[in-house]
Amino acid sequence: MDGMSAGVISALWFGILTSISPCPLATNIAAISFLSKRITSPRMVLLSGLAYTAGRMSSYAVLGFIIISSLLSVPVLANFLQKYMNRALGPILILTGLVLLDIIKFVVPGFTIPQRHQEKLAGSGAGGAFLLGLVFALAFCPVSAALFFGSLIPLALNNKSGPLLPFIYGTGTGIPVLVFAFMIALGVKSLGRWFGRLARLEYYMRKITGALFVLIGLYYFVIFIFGIH
């Protein structure tokens, strides 16, 4: 498997893990449920779910592209990253892993959309759902911030992928959303039970991913900083 293929798989996994972590998952389910209450047609529920997901994907792709382009547009910084990126990956992955393991905790400043604006967007069809996903994607929680800024952006810089990996990451965040939109459209009543199961699964998936990040970070640390092969 080449570096880009591994990067695509990693970005997709980071996105899925982000979407099923407690804060984004609760936001996504609330958003889809909110949309479905104002739409009577199951087909339109699915369409709104797709539009909401497309909004999240676009938001992550654009944000990732802006960050990556900004970093690479400064010659001194671009040369620094090219020369020292592999050395920096070790500490970055270790710190990200410690966040996923809940050993390091921090608070991400957040924002909310006033209720009246949410209702207006929800009532304006697929276009409103797209804008809702676009905005909600930017409401980072500690886990999503660690995965996006601490893992995805360094991975994209290292692979020189431009907006591709952030877009793949956005696709990953949308997969669980589409599943819940499909369940709501079919009239599934047991979302609470599925939410509980997914929350328990996410806990173990996040811990395993965090431990892998620490181990891979230590590997990079030993290879690229201490030069031990």
Secondary structure, DSSP 8 states (H G I E B T S, - for coil): --HHHHHHHHHHHHHHHHHHSHHHHHHHHHHHHHHHHT---HHHHHHHHHHHHHHHHHHHHHHHHHHHHHHHHSHHHHHHHHHHHHHHHHHHHHHHHHHHTTSS----------HHHHHHHHTTHHHHHHHHHHHHTT---HHHHHHIIIIIHHHHHHHT-TTHHHHHHHHHHHHHHHHHHHHHHTT---HHHHHHHHHHHHHHHHHHHHHHHHHHHHHHIIIIIS---
